Each structure stands twice: as structure tokens, then as C-alpha cells.
Amino acid sequence: MARFFIAGTNFPNGRAIIRGRDADHIRVLRLRAGDDIVICDGAGRDYKCRLVQTLEHEAEAEVIEVVPCKACLLYTSDAAD
């Protein structure tokens, strides 16, 4: 599943709008509406999302589930050692 990092995420109405290089990356990966992705917010949360729409320079995804970021937990655990 493709992962994207978006700092300071804010998902109004449970939707994520992805622009810029990440939207371009979605296009290059040939992801389409209905495909699942993960968005990391850099604050310890992963947002499991489903693409609703992909355009040339923008994509929209619906948030399906919010879970703790496993990579963040591993990094925090390693730092504590």
C-alpha cells in the first residue's frame, strides 16, 4: 500500500485533499479511485484512506481508519534505548 507524508493533516468531513508532488506520485503509480493508501501525519498517526478521485495535480481520499503509526512507535522505542 502506498504511503504518503502530509504534515499537520486536517481532514475536513473525513476527506484528504492531496496536492503537489504527492498528487503527481499518485498519478505516476497509476493509483485510481477505489485504491487504498496510507497518509502519515508525522505526529504518530496513520490515516488509512481510499482514493475517491484522482486528477492531474490533485487527489481526494476518504479517511477509513485512524491508527497509531507503527514506524513512529518503532522510532520512539529505539530512541528510548
Secondary structure, DSSP 8 states (H G I E B T S, - for coil): -EEEE-TT---GGGEEEEETHHHHHHHHTT--TT-EEEEE-SSSEEEEEEEEEE-SSEEEEEEEEEEE-HHHHHHHHHHH-
